[in-house]
């Protein structure tokens, strides 16, 4: 199984290694360790980080991201709770997209106005 160093994972996502350590402290990431104590990340860890960043970048609060991964770690019995979290989050994202579309229309109208002057 291929593993990655903290520097490799941080570089792949454009993050500082400190950010990965923070996600570890929050219980979102759980990298392995070499006998010398160096963090090692598997492809599963990378996928988990990718999901955490997706949720963060789409506006989910850290405490909710943490809760989601707690549910994941509890296994199949939490499937319905995770589905509900994602359904609610999706609705919030859609509402935000709708609001941004309104702003974009106003911006586009201003652009057209200035081009026609």
Legacy VTK file of the C-alpha trace (Angstrom):
# vtk DataFile Version 3.0
C-alpha trace
ASCII
DATASET POLYDATA
POINTS 117 float
0.000 0.000 0.000
1.387 3.349 -1.075
1.766 5.999 1.603
2.495 9.690 1.454
4.342 12.087 3.725
2.742 15.121 5.300
4.681 17.315 2.848
3.418 15.366 -0.164
-0.212 15.564 0.961
0.087 19.228 1.909
1.609 20.066 -1.470
-1.037 18.083 -3.365
-3.823 20.169 -1.796
-1.934 23.466 -1.544
-2.036 23.392 2.256
0.504 23.964 4.964
1.551 20.854 6.930
0.199 22.684 9.989
-3.293 22.459 8.478
-3.015 18.670 8.234
-1.887 18.490 11.843
-4.884 20.675 12.792
-7.284 18.288 11.020
-5.613 15.454 12.900
-6.115 17.246 16.235
-9.782 17.727 15.325
-10.178 13.993 14.683
-10.845 14.446 10.980
-7.603 12.833 9.822
-5.922 9.875 11.472
-2.615 9.283 9.718
-0.431 6.333 10.547
3.017 6.676 12.009
6.335 5.130 11.146
8.336 3.552 13.985
10.174 6.885 14.119
6.911 8.791 14.589
6.681 10.313 11.097
3.099 10.721 9.861
2.099 8.599 6.882
-1.055 9.072 4.830
-2.804 6.380 2.806
-5.023 6.906 -0.224
-7.992 6.601 2.163
-6.566 9.463 4.244
-6.166 11.544 1.094
-9.785 10.831 0.077
-10.941 11.761 3.565
-9.046 15.052 3.383
-10.506 15.742 -0.044
-14.028 15.292 1.354
-13.245 17.477 4.380
-11.979 20.250 2.114
-15.026 19.935 -0.141
-17.316 20.332 2.840
-15.279 23.230 4.243
-15.077 25.032 0.909
-18.813 24.638 0.378
-19.512 26.320 3.702
-19.942 23.492 6.201
-18.857 24.441 9.713
-15.893 22.655 11.249
-17.989 21.162 14.047
-20.314 19.636 11.441
-17.400 18.288 9.410
-16.031 16.744 12.597
-19.452 15.247 13.359
-19.715 13.809 9.846
-16.412 11.975 10.205
-17.389 10.732 13.667
-20.461 9.206 12.037
-18.345 7.718 9.250
-16.064 6.139 11.832
-19.060 4.616 13.620
-19.904 2.644 10.497
-22.899 1.590 8.485
-25.414 2.145 11.281
-25.033 5.932 10.846
-25.836 5.950 7.140
-29.191 7.709 7.596
-27.672 10.430 9.773
-24.961 11.054 7.184
-27.534 11.164 4.406
-29.514 13.758 6.363
-26.375 15.862 6.923
-25.573 15.826 3.216
-29.154 16.549 2.201
-29.317 19.592 4.477
-25.893 20.781 3.388
-26.859 20.414 -0.269
-29.901 22.624 0.303
-27.722 25.302 1.903
-25.265 25.142 -1.007
-28.076 25.439 -3.552
-29.485 28.468 -1.738
-26.049 30.077 -1.739
-25.638 29.376 -5.464
-29.011 30.995 -6.127
-27.972 34.073 -4.171
-24.652 34.251 -6.031
-26.491 33.964 -9.357
-28.511 37.048 -8.427
-25.325 38.952 -7.636
-23.767 37.773 -10.891
-26.742 39.061 -12.880
-26.315 42.506 -11.342
-22.591 42.474 -12.054
-23.232 41.385 -15.661
-25.749 44.211 -16.070
-23.153 46.728 -14.903
-20.567 45.278 -17.286
-23.003 45.653 -20.184
-23.810 49.199 -19.138
-20.163 50.224 -19.065
-19.441 48.516 -22.407
-22.280 50.410 -24.076
-21.169 53.824 -22.797
LINES 1 118
117 0 1 2 3 4 5 6 7 8 9 10 11 12 13 14 15 16 17 18 19 20 21 22 23 24 25 26 27 28 29 30 31 32 33 34 35 36 37 38 39 40 41 42 43 44 45 46 47 48 49 50 51 52 53 54 55 56 57 58 59 60 61 62 63 64 65 66 67 68 69 70 71 72 73 74 75 76 77 78 79 80 81 82 83 84 85 86 87 88 89 90 91 92 93 94 95 96 97 98 99 100 101 102 103 104 105 106 107 108 109 110 111 112 113 114 115 116
